[in-house]
Amino acid sequence: MSHENLNVGYLGYSTVTKEILDAIDVDPELVISFTDEVEATYGRGVAYESYDPWLRVETINSPEALDALREHDIDVLLVMGWPELLHEDALETPNVGCVGRHLSLLPERRGRAPVAWALIHGLDRTGVSLFWLDEGVDSGPILEQGIVDIAPDDHAQELHDKCTQESITLLEESLLPRFCEGDFSADPQDAGDATYTHPRRPDMGIIDWTDSAWDVHNFVRGQSHPYPGAFSYHEMNKVTAWESRVSHPTVTKAAPGAVLDATAETDRVVVQCGEGTVDLSVEYTNDDNPATAGDRLGAAPY
């Protein structure tokens, strides 16, 4: 199948999926995203009005969406970020298949929140995998992969940005050119090598100050923007940590959770961990009660 008769569809709803589409050399035959009502559920909708036709649906598995894919004779549907699983009918409607994107080096770390877990676990690299979607969870044959290095002070948004750029590079320089030449080959994943990550909820962000400074640092940066943030409490005041660095990896000056230094003007606190200290940029639910040196941060209001 040549470039001239390859009909590409695009499925996405977030700022990142729009950024990817705008960056690659593709004029899609059809763009599908959520309705306003469904976007409100996920809170990250973005407009695709510069693309025509643009169809908005409640689910990609709806008859309306499937009819549109058939009407536009879509060969390949690019799914660069979508919160639903595609059912069998949706997977089989494009003539060639549906391409998914996952932010890990599959088959490692299949599942949810791969960026958050990569940082929380202190990895020094992750990656982007483009693969043919099937009915499993991130289990389809691999089309292209790229390694993404993680710097010690990368936070979630920085790592997401790196993965977005790697996704664009893989599509623009590798996958789309060979699709245009009619090469749709892929390598099956070895299920025996598969590992999985599970979803994260906002209430899982409570900081354990008895952990080491490096573990606390990794925990904070893995849940910073665009995620809800790691948090602790100062008396009855919730304290959300958005940025972190290890100020000393081993020093012990006080009990875990003790505030060693605080700067009200910049909302920064230095906190004692089980081993070492961290320097955090924080946000208080109640700005009238910031922590000061000598105070304590705890796992629950007190």
ZAZALUM-243011 format. One record per residue (C-alpha): residue in one letter; y, x, z. Coordinates in nm, 4 decimals, always signed. Example, Ala and Ser with C-alpha at 12.3 -4.5 7.8 and 13.67 -1.06 7.14 Angstrom:
<ketis>
<keti type="A" yy="-0.4500" xx="+1.2300" zz="+0.7800"/>
<keti type="S" yy="-0.1060" xx="+1.3670" zz="+0.7140"/>
</ketis>
This chain:
<ketis>
<keti type="M" yy="+0.0000" xx="+0.0000" zz="+0.0000"/>
<keti type="S" yy="+0.3311" xx="+0.1528" zz="-0.1034"/>
<keti type="H" yy="+0.6696" xx="+0.1401" zz="+0.0620"/>
<keti type="E" yy="+0.7970" xx="-0.1146" zz="-0.1897"/>
<keti type="N" yy="+0.5504" xx="-0.3849" zz="-0.0868"/>
<keti type="L" yy="+0.5090" xx="-0.3066" zz="+0.2845"/>
<keti type="N" yy="+0.6552" xx="-0.6016" zz="+0.4742"/>
<keti type="V" yy="+0.7495" xx="-0.4962" zz="+0.8266"/>
<keti type="G" yy="+0.8158" xx="-0.7425" zz="+1.1081"/>
<keti type="Y" yy="+0.9761" xx="-0.6524" zz="+1.4403"/>
<keti type="L" yy="+0.9129" xx="-0.8059" zz="+1.7817"/>
<keti type="G" yy="+1.1461" xx="-0.7228" zz="+2.0697"/>
<keti type="Y" yy="+1.3959" xx="-0.8567" zz="+2.3196"/>
<keti type="S" yy="+1.5475" xx="-0.5717" zz="+2.5239"/>
<keti type="T" yy="+1.8295" xx="-0.3225" zz="+2.4745"/>
<keti type="V" yy="+1.5716" xx="-0.0476" zz="+2.4186"/>
<keti type="T" yy="+1.3831" xx="-0.2357" zz="+2.1480"/>
<keti type="K" yy="+1.7135" xx="-0.3060" zz="+1.9706"/>
<keti type="E" yy="+1.8121" xx="+0.0617" zz="+2.0001"/>
<keti type="I" yy="+1.4851" xx="+0.1662" zz="+1.8385"/>
<keti type="L" yy="+1.5204" xx="-0.0831" zz="+1.5528"/>
<keti type="D" yy="+1.8795" xx="+0.0217" zz="+1.4841"/>
<keti type="A" yy="+1.7761" xx="+0.3892" zz="+1.4690"/>
<keti type="I" yy="+1.4803" xx="+0.3718" zz="+1.2307"/>
<keti type="D" yy="+1.4977" xx="+0.3387" zz="+0.8519"/>
<keti type="V" yy="+1.3458" xx="-0.0075" zz="+0.8289"/>
<keti type="D" yy="+1.4882" xx="-0.3315" zz="+0.6941"/>
<keti type="P" yy="+1.2548" xx="-0.5807" zz="+0.8596"/>
<keti type="E" yy="+1.1433" xx="-0.8905" zz="+0.6762"/>
<keti type="L" yy="+1.1547" xx="-1.0782" zz="+1.0063"/>
<keti type="V" yy="+1.2805" xx="-1.0123" zz="+1.3603"/>
<keti type="I" yy="+1.1427" xx="-1.2205" zz="+1.6472"/>
<keti type="S" yy="+1.2791" xx="-1.2368" zz="+2.0022"/>
<keti type="F" yy="+1.2904" xx="-1.4814" zz="+2.2930"/>
<keti type="T" yy="+1.5002" xx="-1.7932" zz="+2.3295"/>
<keti type="D" yy="+1.7909" xx="-1.7816" zz="+2.5746"/>
<keti type="E" yy="+1.5884" xx="-1.9742" zz="+2.8307"/>
<keti type="V" yy="+1.2986" xx="-1.7288" zz="+2.8258"/>
<keti type="E" yy="+1.5299" xx="-1.4248" zz="+2.8155"/>
<keti type="A" yy="+1.6890" xx="-1.5489" zz="+3.1374"/>
<keti type="T" yy="+1.3487" xx="-1.5114" zz="+3.3035"/>
<keti type="Y" yy="+1.3381" xx="-1.1408" zz="+3.2158"/>
<keti type="G" yy="+1.7125" xx="-1.0796" zz="+3.2400"/>
<keti type="R" yy="+1.7308" xx="-0.8215" zz="+2.9612"/>
<keti type="G" yy="+1.7890" xx="-1.0181" zz="+2.6425"/>
<keti type="V" yy="+1.9868" xx="-0.8751" zz="+2.3518"/>
<keti type="A" yy="+2.1123" xx="-1.0308" zz="+2.0290"/>
<keti type="Y" yy="+1.9705" xx="-0.9409" zz="+1.6870"/>
<keti type="E" yy="+2.2326" xx="-1.1315" zz="+1.4869"/>
<keti type="S" yy="+2.2808" xx="-0.8412" zz="+1.2447"/>
<keti type="Y" yy="+1.9244" xx="-0.8982" zz="+1.1206"/>
<keti type="D" yy="+1.8323" xx="-1.1891" zz="+0.8958"/>
<keti type="P" yy="+1.6051" xx="-1.3731" zz="+0.9397"/>
<keti type="W" yy="+1.6035" xx="-1.3671" zz="+1.3198"/>
<keti type="L" yy="+1.3641" xx="-1.6116" zz="+1.4864"/>
<keti type="R" yy="+1.3819" xx="-1.6948" zz="+1.8571"/>
<keti type="V" yy="+1.0666" xx="-1.8309" zz="+2.0197"/>
<keti type="E" yy="+0.9344" xx="-1.9134" zz="+2.3655"/>
<keti type="T" yy="+0.6218" xx="-1.7066" zz="+2.3027"/>
<keti type="I" yy="+0.4901" xx="-1.4882" zz="+2.0204"/>
<keti type="N" yy="+0.1644" xx="-1.6815" zz="+2.0483"/>
<keti type="S" yy="+0.3287" xx="-2.0097" zz="+1.9458"/>
<keti type="P" yy="+0.2445" xx="-2.1847" zz="+1.6151"/>
<keti type="E" yy="+0.6112" xx="-2.1408" zz="+1.5152"/>
<keti type="A" yy="+0.5904" xx="-1.7617" zz="+1.5475"/>
<keti type="L" yy="+0.2563" xx="-1.7375" zz="+1.3685"/>
<keti type="D" yy="+0.3788" xx="-1.9589" zz="+1.0847"/>
<keti type="A" yy="+0.6835" xx="-1.7332" zz="+1.0418"/>
<keti type="L" yy="+0.4658" xx="-1.4209" zz="+1.0227"/>
<keti type="R" yy="+0.2565" xx="-1.5893" zz="+0.7522"/>
<keti type="E" yy="+0.5586" xx="-1.7224" zz="+0.5642"/>
<keti type="H" yy="+0.7117" xx="-1.3735" zz="+0.5426"/>
<keti type="D" yy="+0.3740" xx="-1.2181" zz="+0.4596"/>
<keti type="I" yy="+0.4122" xx="-0.9564" zz="+0.7330"/>
<keti type="D" yy="+0.1884" xx="-0.6536" zz="+0.6859"/>
<keti type="V" yy="+0.2765" xx="-0.4585" zz="+1.0015"/>
<keti type="L" yy="+0.4391" xx="-0.6040" zz="+1.3131"/>
<keti type="L" yy="+0.6164" xx="-0.3410" zz="+1.5241"/>
<keti type="V" yy="+0.5961" xx="-0.4377" zz="+1.8928"/>
<keti type="M" yy="+0.8156" xx="-0.1796" zz="+2.0637"/>
<keti type="G" yy="+0.8530" xx="-0.3575" zz="+2.3965"/>
<keti type="W" yy="+0.7272" xx="-0.7067" zz="+2.4763"/>
<keti type="P" yy="+0.6172" xx="-0.8513" zz="+2.8133"/>
<keti type="E" yy="+0.3465" xx="-1.0818" zz="+2.6773"/>
<keti type="L" yy="-0.0057" xx="-1.0049" zz="+2.5672"/>
<keti type="L" yy="-0.0596" xx="-1.1020" zz="+2.2041"/>
<keti type="H" yy="-0.3494" xx="-1.3422" zz="+2.1650"/>
<keti type="E" yy="-0.6148" xx="-1.3044" zz="+1.8954"/>
<keti type="D" yy="-0.4323" xx="-1.5259" zz="+1.6441"/>
<keti type="A" yy="-0.1101" xx="-1.3247" zz="+1.6807"/>
<keti type="L" yy="-0.2954" xx="-0.9950" zz="+1.6497"/>
<keti type="E" yy="-0.4763" xx="-1.1035" zz="+1.3360"/>
<keti type="T" yy="-0.1898" xx="-1.2759" zz="+1.1521"/>
<keti type="P" yy="-0.0212" xx="-0.9590" zz="+1.0116"/>
<keti type="N" yy="-0.2140" xx="-0.8328" zz="+0.7101"/>
<keti type="V" yy="-0.2654" xx="-0.4810" zz="+0.8523"/>
<keti type="G" yy="-0.2019" xx="-0.5109" zz="+1.2225"/>
<keti type="C" yy="+0.0376" xx="-0.4900" zz="+1.5178"/>
<keti type="V" yy="+0.1720" xx="-0.1559" zz="+1.6442"/>
<keti type="G" yy="+0.2289" xx="-0.1256" zz="+2.0185"/>
<keti type="R" yy="+0.4215" xx="+0.1348" zz="+2.2177"/>
<keti type="H" yy="+0.3215" xx="+0.2628" zz="+2.5609"/>
<keti type="L" yy="+0.5053" xx="+0.5217" zz="+2.7688"/>
<keti type="S" yy="+0.2155" xx="+0.7481" zz="+2.8572"/>
<keti type="L" yy="-0.0348" xx="+0.9691" zz="+2.6810"/>
<keti type="L" yy="-0.3100" xx="+0.7121" zz="+2.6401"/>
<keti type="P" yy="-0.5819" xx="+0.6633" zz="+2.7496"/>
<keti type="E" yy="-0.4203" xx="+0.7989" zz="+3.0676"/>
<keti type="R" yy="-0.2035" xx="+0.5560" zz="+3.2649"/>
<keti type="R" yy="-0.2733" xx="+0.2343" zz="+3.0843"/>
<keti type="G" yy="-0.1022" xx="-0.0643" zz="+3.2425"/>
<keti type="R" yy="+0.2313" xx="-0.1467" zz="+3.3999"/>
<keti type="A" yy="+0.5310" xx="+0.0618" zz="+3.5116"/>
<keti type="P" yy="+0.4153" xx="+0.3927" zz="+3.3564"/>
<keti type="V" yy="+0.7620" xx="+0.5554" zz="+3.3839"/>
<keti type="A" yy="+0.8007" xx="+0.4646" zz="+3.7505"/>
<keti type="W" yy="+0.4542" xx="+0.5915" zz="+3.8389"/>
<keti type="A" yy="+0.4942" xx="+0.9154" zz="+3.6418"/>
<keti type="L" yy="+0.8004" xx="+0.9985" zz="+3.8540"/>
<keti type="I" yy="+0.6572" xx="+0.8746" zz="+4.1838"/>
<keti type="H" yy="+0.3498" xx="+1.0901" zz="+4.1264"/>
<keti type="G" yy="+0.5674" xx="+1.3917" zz="+4.0507"/>
<keti type="L" yy="+0.4359" xx="+1.4588" zz="+3.6992"/>
<keti type="D" yy="+0.6036" xx="+1.7275" zz="+3.4898"/>
<keti type="R" yy="+0.5197" xx="+1.5545" zz="+3.1620"/>
<keti type="T" yy="+0.4309" xx="+1.2178" zz="+3.0173"/>
<keti type="G" yy="+0.4520" xx="+1.0868" zz="+2.6622"/>
<keti type="V" yy="+0.4784" xx="+0.8056" zz="+2.4119"/>
<keti type="S" yy="+0.1778" xx="+0.6507" zz="+2.2409"/>
<keti type="L" yy="+0.1948" xx="+0.4307" zz="+1.9312"/>
<keti type="F" yy="-0.1295" xx="+0.2428" zz="+1.8752"/>
<keti type="W" yy="-0.2890" xx="-0.0565" zz="+1.7086"/>
<keti type="L" yy="-0.2786" xx="-0.3470" zz="+1.9509"/>
<keti type="D" yy="-0.6045" xx="-0.5150" zz="+2.0382"/>
<keti type="E" yy="-0.6999" xx="-0.7738" zz="+2.2998"/>
<keti type="G" yy="-0.7365" xx="-0.5103" zz="+2.5719"/>
<keti type="V" yy="-0.4710" xx="-0.3501" zz="+2.7913"/>
<keti type="D" yy="-0.3243" xx="-0.0520" zz="+2.6003"/>
<keti type="S" yy="-0.6716" xx="+0.0149" zz="+2.4628"/>
<keti type="G" yy="-0.6265" xx="+0.0135" zz="+2.0849"/>
<keti type="P" yy="-0.6741" xx="+0.3109" zz="+1.8502"/>
<keti type="I" yy="-0.4011" xx="+0.5769" zz="+1.8696"/>
<keti type="L" yy="-0.1701" xx="+0.6149" zz="+1.5691"/>
<keti type="E" yy="+0.0751" xx="+0.8767" zz="+1.6971"/>
<keti type="Q" yy="+0.1546" xx="+1.0482" zz="+2.0278"/>
<keti type="G" yy="+0.4365" xx="+1.2679" zz="+2.1495"/>
<keti type="I" yy="+0.4800" xx="+1.4641" zz="+2.4719"/>
<keti type="V" yy="+0.7872" xx="+1.4050" zz="+2.6889"/>
<keti type="D" yy="+0.8725" xx="+1.6701" zz="+2.9471"/>
<keti type="I" yy="+0.9964" xx="+1.5549" zz="+3.2884"/>
<keti type="A" yy="+1.2589" xx="+1.7674" zz="+3.4637"/>
<keti type="P" yy="+1.2445" xx="+1.7869" zz="+3.8474"/>
<keti type="D" yy="+1.5663" xx="+1.5862" zz="+3.8798"/>
<keti type="D" yy="+1.5042" xx="+1.3302" zz="+3.6032"/>
<keti type="H" yy="+1.5469" xx="+0.9768" zz="+3.7311"/>
<keti type="A" yy="+1.4001" xx="+0.6617" zz="+3.5749"/>
<keti type="Q" yy="+1.6847" xx="+0.5948" zz="+3.3312"/>
<keti type="E" yy="+1.6839" xx="+0.9539" zz="+3.2074"/>
<keti type="L" yy="+1.3099" xx="+0.9453" zz="+3.1490"/>
<keti type="H" yy="+1.3351" xx="+0.6097" zz="+2.9728"/>
<keti type="D" yy="+1.6037" xx="+0.7581" zz="+2.7464"/>
<keti type="K" yy="+1.3798" xx="+1.0539" zz="+2.6634"/>
<keti type="C" yy="+1.0903" xx="+0.8196" zz="+2.5824"/>
<keti type="T" yy="+1.3141" xx="+0.6047" zz="+2.3628"/>
<keti type="Q" yy="+1.4224" xx="+0.9083" zz="+2.1606"/>
<keti type="E" yy="+1.0619" xx="+1.0263" zz="+2.1283"/>
<keti type="S" yy="+0.9630" xx="+0.6781" zz="+2.0099"/>
<keti type="I" yy="+1.2299" xx="+0.6902" zz="+1.7388"/>
<keti type="T" yy="+1.1159" xx="+1.0374" zz="+1.6309"/>
<keti type="L" yy="+0.7503" xx="+0.9332" zz="+1.6081"/>
<keti type="L" yy="+0.8342" xx="+0.6262" zz="+1.4034"/>
<keti type="E" yy="+1.0884" xx="+0.7875" zz="+1.1743"/>
<keti type="E" yy="+0.9222" xx="+1.1245" zz="+1.1137"/>
<keti type="S" yy="+0.5513" xx="+1.0443" zz="+1.1390"/>
<keti type="L" yy="+0.4285" xx="+0.6866" zz="+1.1491"/>
<keti type="L" yy="+0.6500" xx="+0.5014" zz="+0.9023"/>
<keti type="P" yy="+0.6283" xx="+0.7720" zz="+0.6324"/>
<keti type="R" yy="+0.2513" xx="+0.7635" zz="+0.6348"/>
<keti type="F" yy="+0.2454" xx="+0.3832" zz="+0.6457"/>
<keti type="C" yy="+0.4575" xx="+0.3944" zz="+0.3312"/>
<keti type="E" yy="+0.1868" xx="+0.6098" zz="+0.1717"/>
<keti type="G" yy="-0.0778" xx="+0.3582" zz="+0.2705"/>
<keti type="D" yy="-0.2222" xx="+0.5655" zz="+0.5560"/>
<keti type="F" yy="-0.3007" xx="+0.3361" zz="+0.8493"/>
<keti type="S" yy="-0.5652" xx="+0.5569" zz="+1.0106"/>
<keti type="A" yy="-0.5956" xx="+0.5845" zz="+1.3896"/>
<keti type="D" yy="-0.8198" xx="+0.7506" zz="+1.6472"/>
<keti type="P" yy="-1.0191" xx="+0.5341" zz="+1.8902"/>
<keti type="Q" yy="-0.9465" xx="+0.5893" zz="+2.2576"/>
<keti type="D" yy="-1.2209" xx="+0.7192" zz="+2.4834"/>
<keti type="A" yy="-1.2549" xx="+0.4463" zz="+2.7451"/>
<keti type="G" yy="-1.4285" xx="+0.6920" zz="+2.9755"/>
<keti type="D" yy="-1.1038" xx="+0.8881" zz="+3.0075"/>
<keti type="A" yy="-0.8892" xx="+0.5834" zz="+3.0822"/>
<keti type="T" yy="-0.6831" xx="+0.5597" zz="+3.4000"/>
<keti type="Y" yy="-0.4625" xx="+0.2691" zz="+3.5043"/>
<keti type="T" yy="-0.1363" xx="+0.1976" zz="+3.6841"/>
<keti type="H" yy="-0.0524" xx="-0.1322" zz="+3.8483"/>
<keti type="P" yy="+0.2687" xx="-0.3359" zz="+3.8496"/>
<keti type="R" yy="+0.5407" xx="-0.2650" zz="+4.1029"/>
<keti type="R" yy="+0.7341" xx="-0.5288" zz="+4.2965"/>
<keti type="P" yy="+1.0793" xx="-0.4793" zz="+4.4534"/>
<keti type="D" yy="+0.9308" xx="-0.5039" zz="+4.8025"/>
<keti type="M" yy="+0.7151" xx="-0.1968" zz="+4.7310"/>
<keti type="G" yy="+1.0274" xx="+0.0229" zz="+4.7367"/>
<keti type="I" yy="+1.0425" xx="+0.0850" zz="+5.1129"/>
<keti type="I" yy="+1.0864" xx="+0.4582" zz="+5.1888"/>
<keti type="D" yy="+0.8443" xx="+0.6290" zz="+5.4286"/>
<keti type="W" yy="+1.0537" xx="+0.9021" zz="+5.5930"/>
<keti type="T" yy="+0.7423" xx="+1.0751" zz="+5.7287"/>
<keti type="D" yy="+0.6610" xx="+1.1794" zz="+5.3701"/>
<keti type="S" yy="+0.7742" xx="+1.5214" zz="+5.2504"/>
<keti type="A" yy="+1.1183" xx="+1.5677" zz="+5.0977"/>
<keti type="W" yy="+0.9618" xx="+1.6118" zz="+4.7528"/>
<keti type="D" yy="+0.7581" xx="+1.2919" zz="+4.7906"/>
<keti type="V" yy="+1.0647" xx="+1.0950" zz="+4.9034"/>
<keti type="H" yy="+1.2669" xx="+1.2433" zz="+4.6166"/>
<keti type="N" yy="+1.0006" xx="+1.1424" zz="+4.3630"/>
<keti type="F" yy="+0.9762" xx="+0.7965" zz="+4.5190"/>
<keti type="V" yy="+1.3520" xx="+0.7407" zz="+4.4909"/>
<keti type="R" yy="+1.3956" xx="+0.8670" zz="+4.1354"/>
<keti type="G" yy="+1.0974" xx="+0.6649" zz="+4.0126"/>
<keti type="Q" yy="+1.2621" xx="+0.3411" zz="+4.1266"/>
<keti type="S" yy="+1.6263" xx="+0.4073" zz="+4.0420"/>
<keti type="H" yy="+1.8090" xx="+0.2214" zz="+3.7623"/>
<keti type="P" yy="+1.6943" xx="+0.0211" zz="+3.5692"/>
<keti type="Y" yy="+1.4573" xx="-0.0665" zz="+3.8550"/>
<keti type="P" yy="+1.5585" xx="-0.2369" zz="+4.1832"/>
<keti type="G" yy="+1.5735" xx="+0.0907" zz="+4.3799"/>
<keti type="A" yy="+1.3940" xx="+0.2488" zz="+4.6770"/>
<keti type="F" yy="+1.5381" xx="+0.1375" zz="+5.0084"/>
<keti type="S" yy="+1.5511" xx="+0.1732" zz="+5.3857"/>
<keti type="Y" yy="+1.7516" xx="+0.0124" zz="+5.6682"/>
<keti type="H" yy="+2.0387" xx="+0.1195" zz="+5.8899"/>
<keti type="E" yy="+2.0190" xx="-0.1232" zz="+6.1800"/>
<keti type="M" yy="+2.0336" xx="-0.4637" zz="+6.0034"/>
<keti type="N" yy="+2.1844" xx="-0.3194" zz="+5.6853"/>
<keti type="K" yy="+1.9705" xx="-0.2570" zz="+5.3766"/>
<keti type="V" yy="+2.0366" xx="+0.0849" zz="+5.2233"/>
<keti type="T" yy="+1.9321" xx="+0.1334" zz="+4.8588"/>
<keti type="A" yy="+1.8956" xx="+0.4906" zz="+4.7299"/>
<keti type="W" yy="+1.9908" xx="+0.5405" zz="+4.3643"/>
<keti type="E" yy="+2.0030" xx="+0.9187" zz="+4.3235"/>
<keti type="S" yy="+1.8161" xx="+1.1953" zz="+4.5015"/>
<keti type="R" yy="+1.7825" xx="+1.5689" zz="+4.5258"/>
<keti type="V" yy="+1.5862" xx="+1.7871" zz="+4.7655"/>
<keti type="S" yy="+1.8467" xx="+1.9617" zz="+4.9797"/>
<keti type="H" yy="+1.5826" xx="+2.1717" zz="+5.1601"/>
<keti type="P" yy="+1.2062" xx="+2.1563" zz="+5.1002"/>
<keti type="T" yy="+1.0807" xx="+2.2608" zz="+5.4456"/>
<keti type="V" yy="+1.3504" xx="+2.2535" zz="+5.7155"/>
<keti type="T" yy="+1.2957" xx="+2.0309" zz="+6.0202"/>
<keti type="K" yy="+1.6015" xx="+1.9566" zz="+6.2327"/>
<keti type="A" yy="+1.5286" xx="+1.6092" zz="+6.3698"/>
<keti type="A" yy="+1.2845" xx="+1.3173" zz="+6.3586"/>
<keti type="P" yy="+1.2009" xx="+1.1629" zz="+6.0179"/>
<keti type="G" yy="+1.4700" xx="+0.9184" zz="+5.9121"/>
<keti type="A" yy="+1.7488" xx="+1.0885" zz="+6.1046"/>
<keti type="V" yy="+2.0809" xx="+1.1094" zz="+5.9187"/>
<keti type="L" yy="+2.1888" xx="+1.4740" zz="+5.9326"/>
<keti type="D" yy="+2.5088" xx="+1.4333" zz="+5.7332"/>
<keti type="A" yy="+2.6993" xx="+1.1457" zz="+5.5736"/>
<keti type="T" yy="+3.0018" xx="+1.1205" zz="+5.3460"/>
<keti type="A" yy="+3.1506" xx="+0.7712" zz="+5.3458"/>
<keti type="E" yy="+3.3797" xx="+0.8371" zz="+5.0479"/>
<keti type="T" yy="+3.0863" xx="+0.9052" zz="+4.8141"/>
<keti type="D" yy="+2.8125" xx="+0.7081" zz="+4.9949"/>
<keti type="R" yy="+2.5949" xx="+1.0165" zz="+5.0262"/>
<keti type="V" yy="+2.3576" xx="+1.0835" zz="+5.3148"/>
<keti type="V" yy="+2.1349" xx="+1.3772" zz="+5.4010"/>
<keti type="V" yy="+1.8173" xx="+1.2528" zz="+5.5669"/>
<keti type="Q" yy="+1.5380" xx="+1.4308" zz="+5.7527"/>
<keti type="C" yy="+1.1906" xx="+1.3756" zz="+5.6063"/>
<keti type="G" yy="+0.8519" xx="+1.4645" zz="+5.7502"/>
<keti type="E" yy="+0.9000" xx="+1.8048" zz="+5.5894"/>
<keti type="G" yy="+1.2355" xx="+1.9015" zz="+5.4425"/>
<keti type="T" yy="+1.5509" xx="+1.7006" zz="+5.3743"/>
<keti type="V" yy="+1.6874" xx="+1.4896" zz="+5.0899"/>
<keti type="D" yy="+2.0435" xx="+1.4302" zz="+4.9751"/>
<keti type="L" yy="+2.0794" xx="+1.0700" zz="+4.8554"/>
<keti type="S" yy="+2.3426" xx="+0.8577" zz="+4.6847"/>
<keti type="V" yy="+2.3111" xx="+0.5173" zz="+4.8513"/>
<keti type="E" yy="+2.4448" xx="+0.1641" zz="+4.8348"/>
<keti type="Y" yy="+2.4799" xx="-0.0557" zz="+5.1427"/>
<keti type="T" yy="+2.4328" xx="-0.4307" zz="+5.1426"/>
<keti type="N" yy="+2.7110" xx="-0.4403" zz="+5.4003"/>
<keti type="D" yy="+2.9748" xx="-0.1776" zz="+5.3283"/>
<keti type="D" yy="+3.1284" xx="-0.2296" zz="+5.6734"/>
<keti type="N" yy="+2.8376" xx="-0.0587" zz="+5.8457"/>
<keti type="P" yy="+2.7589" xx="+0.2732" zz="+5.6699"/>
<keti type="A" yy="+2.5321" xx="+0.5319" zz="+5.8296"/>
<keti type="T" yy="+2.6888" xx="+0.8347" zz="+5.9969"/>
<keti type="A" yy="+2.5484" xx="+1.1656" zz="+6.1163"/>
<keti type="G" yy="+2.3197" xx="+1.1081" zz="+6.4129"/>
<keti type="D" yy="+2.2143" xx="+0.7597" zz="+6.3018"/>
<keti type="R" yy="+1.8620" xx="+0.6710" zz="+6.1982"/>
<keti type="L" yy="+1.7213" xx="+0.5046" zz="+5.8890"/>
<keti type="G" yy="+1.4090" xx="+0.2979" zz="+5.9366"/>
<keti type="A" yy="+1.1445" xx="+0.1076" zz="+5.7455"/>
<keti type="A" yy="+1.2640" xx="-0.2296" zz="+5.8779"/>
<keti type="P" yy="+1.5800" xx="-0.3821" zz="+6.0270"/>
<keti type="Y" yy="+1.6173" xx="-0.3126" zz="+6.3979"/>
</ketis>
